[in-house]
Amino acid sequence: MICCCFFSPERTFAMNGTASIIKLKTITGTIVDAQDGMPLPGAGVSVKGGTQSATTDANGAYTIAVPDDNAVLVISYVGYVSQEILVGNRTKINVSLKANATDLSQVVVMGYGSQNKKDVTGAVKSLKSEDFNKGIINSPQQLLQGKVSGVNVTSASGEPGSVTGVVIRGAGGVRSGSSPLYVIDGLPLDNSNTGNGDPLTFINPQDIESIDVLKDASATAIYGSRGANGVIIVTTKKGKAGTSTLNVATSLGVSKLARAIPVLTADEFRVEVPKTGAVLDDKGGNTDWQKEAMRTALTQNYNLNLGGGADKLAYFASIGAQKQEGIIKKNDLNRYSGRFNVTQKFLEDRLILDMNVNVANTKQTRPPIGTILANILSNNPTYPTKDANGNPIASLIVPNPSFYFDFEKETTVTNRVIGNVSPSLRLIKGLVYKANLGIDNSTATRDALNMPNPITTRESRLETFNNINKNTLIENYLTYNWANTKHNISALAGHSYQRIFIQQRNTSINRFVNGGIDPIYNPGVGQDLTLANNRPGGFAFINELQSFFGRVTYQFNNKYLFTANFRADGSSKFGANNKYGYFPSFSAGWKISEEEFMKNSIFSNLKLRAGYGVTGNQEIPPKITQALFSSLAASGYPLYPTGAYPAGTTYTRLANPDIQWETSKQTDIGLDFGLFKGALTGTIDVFRKVSGNILLQVIPADPIQPAPEVWGNVEDMTVTNKGIEFELDYRHQSDNGFTYNIGGNITYSKNKVENSPYTVISAGSVGGSGLTGQTINGYVNNQPIGTFFMREYLGLGPTGLSIYRDLDGDNLITDKDRVSAGTALPTTVYSFYASAAYKGFDLSVNFNGVAGNKVYDYTHNQSFSKLNLSRNLNTTREAIADAAESINNNNFVSTRYLKSGAFLRLNNVALGYSLNTKDLGINKWFSTIRLSVTAQNLFVITDYPGYDPEVNIDRSIGGVSSYGIDYLSYPKAKSFIFGLNFSF
């Protein structure tokens, strides 16, 4: 026998005690994600039936020796479909792995990077475009309503473009709000609203690829001072190399009032008014004023996008137009948007340049909605709307809303450009430098116009508000990845600087006539341009944020996971003594399903994770750490025996350089599981979040202080949110092609204010006859935020007047007798869904609901009563249900008007059919054609008597947030949308 020795890439074998020479063949290549081309570090490469194996490095590269050309490589990666590849005569084999169909959302976008879903140690939920809600969508938040446990998305108004509220794991601040941080393609947005409506309306929902929700501190601490309320990361669509696509989508929506408030009809009105002892004012009409003010509204959507690329270049471009009519007349929202992004590779793929730009023009037109709603609910239904000549009749008691449509309007035009450039350079193996240069520039002009009219005594007036918001970002960071067969380490370190400039200028003119020139286009037509009535105004401020951040992730043996985040934020909003805040987090995970004793179990995935972290909240007004002075003539004094007093300067606010961040300390324990080869998946999370250092505007402790207010952190006061979240999803695909999916989520949570030094911090302002000075909400110790703090209504007394609980027993009903009567925050938020597909047909259904919360019906409180009915104003059956009630009864804020806010809503139902273009012989021209019909807000099950139980009108007092108040809320619509999508 001939003996030889050889070394790597050759190998020495001992056979039957005799050395043999066997020369092996070396194979190299890379393994990447098939969807986005990102490398997959730690992927396994082995020879089928042999002992040779290798693992990809941080760049997805591998090297392996095989015995001959007949060898078969087995490529595997957790969460991806394994592949077997015959080597043949090749020496380089690149592989693209597809994510498992049974485990969607494999790649989760985190702050400054992404991770495989099974490697995430924080509470994170990722939604892809196919999971989004269907229907008429104005903002990205609506896409995820009901889709994520622990996240309560509230469409508090049915007005097109109105603000959509998002609360993640409960409200935590008093003056600082509860809105999460939004990050669009790596650019953190400022929550300031340049124009009216939602600040995210500029994003075309058709352009969004995925939305990732970071819920706990271990995930959000990388965003430090802005992570206390959670983070929502929006990633837009990108082109893919090697493909070329052109997609067109169009839809037409028809919307009508979903639920009317049941005021009296004309016939009922004629019967009920005389019962009050009043004389009926009957004009012989039979008018439904709600129908008169509303319409069948149309929404048109047109979208075109194209994408593709070659080996080194990928691009995506889109244009979109949405023209939406509100169900209240002359209320419209028009949005035109365009997006372009490109990815270019240079220097043998060492340098990658990403560029994104989005432009949007939004125009919102609205009449005086609050006034119109008040009038249509109270107007006498026996009044006709028009005279014999077809002209609107000026009502004697309540103005005819037709006049408001003709003579008052508000128009807001917003132009927004947002974009960023992100070059990344691979310096050495595993080490990548990346920069992120971003800008978000928006301008808005709001014109509030009151034309001369015959029904009001106000002068004609035009007020114009010009707003500018400039948000610039400069980030630099390094990422290092290293891996071998046992260990996988990733480290991130970076610096960020963000500058936000906000400015508003306002002008006005008075007293102009109806003519051929609209004063919006020529303010010079105003006859009163005096400074006394039209003094210009404005404000401007700059917020700056400088940050240092880092993250380390470590995996051992693909079983044991550890993540640490840290961020140091310095903000211009805070005082010189506490300019910087420090926000760490730690989390760990254990992939139990990867243990040997679990190999033959029913679990395809079982991961236990736990985390703790500290995050901050900086959403407070600027400059509050500084003293504020005012110059007033009334504060002056004479310098000479005679003559006018010069203006005097006084303190308005004291300086406080010791103000520091609100902080939230959060603990999370979670369990992710998958059974039956991933067909059934779920998540359980238990969390506790404690917010402290509460920022408030308070009265100085020293009674001789020269100013009425000062901002400070309230010592020892905390707001605690704790709860448990469940998510479950089951997917099945049969051999005949029928597939279905069913799932849902539910969150139980509790909120509590503790150690407040104040008996009550009031919120929820009211006004009007008999109501002035009263409040609705209160921040009370050992009660949740959003607690309704008011008199307890016990019924009617012998005189027909309301009686209330005398809490302190002094025989007087005062503010001291107010009680905590429930909260506006739901204790249960839930949703469930189902979908099915077969031979081109697909059907999806989504429900969502809440329970445990209450809503204060301030509309009823102010507008509906037996007294108003005696004045020939309309009312509801509920308001006059008790015949013994006196028409002189009071309308104090009380539990009489507090209602259950629980509901179950059929959010959307979508039915679609995709044509088989190949069978039709048109696949050369069309790759896909899909027809669809969607029903949105088809029904809601609730005991609430108003337009909709999902309401939250802002009635804050001095910036202290109010919750769960319904006052002349814009009604929601029931919509049907017909769509056509096709691709080339």
Beta strands, then each sheet from edge to edge (+ up, - down):
strand 1: 11-15
strand 2: 18-22
strand 3: 25-33
strand 4: 44-47
strand 5: 53-55
strand 6: 61-66
strand 7: 72-76
strand 8: 83-86
strand 9: 95-97
strand 10: 107-110
strand 11: 113-116
strand 12: 124-128
strand 13: 151-155
strand 14: 164-168
strand 15: 181-184
strand 16: 187-188
strand 17: 208-214
strand 18: 231-236
strand 19: 244-257
strand 20: 297-309
strand 21: 313-325
strand 22: 332-346
strand 23: 351-366
strand 24: 408-428
strand 25: 431-450
strand 26: 461-483
strand 27: 487-510
strand 28: 537-556
strand 29: 560-571
strand 30: 580-591
strand 31: 603-617
strand 32: 628-632
strand 33: 648-653
strand 34: 662-675
strand 35: 680-692
strand 36: 694-698
strand 37: 710-714
strand 38: 718-733
strand 39: 739-754
strand 40: 761-765
strand 41: 775-779
strand 42: 787-790
strand 43: 793-796
strand 44: 802-804
strand 45: 819-823
strand 46: 828-838
strand 47: 841-851
strand 48: 854-857
strand 49: 898-900
strand 50: 903-914
strand 51: 928-936
strand 52: 940-942
strand 53: 965-966
strand 54: 973-983
sheet 1: 1+ 2-
sheet 2: 6+ 3- 9-
sheet 3: 5+ 4- 7+ 8-
sheet 4: 10+ 11-
sheet 5: 12+ 17- 18+ 15+ 16-
sheet 6: 13+ 14-
sheet 7: 52+ 50- 47+ 46- 39+ 38- 35+ 34- 31+ 30- 29+ 28- 27+ 26- 25+ 24- 23+ 22- 21+ 20- 19+ 54- 51+
sheet 8: 32+ 33-
sheet 9: 36+ 37-
sheet 10: 40+ 41- 42+ 45-
sheet 11: 43+ 44-
sheet 12: 49+ 48- 53-
end
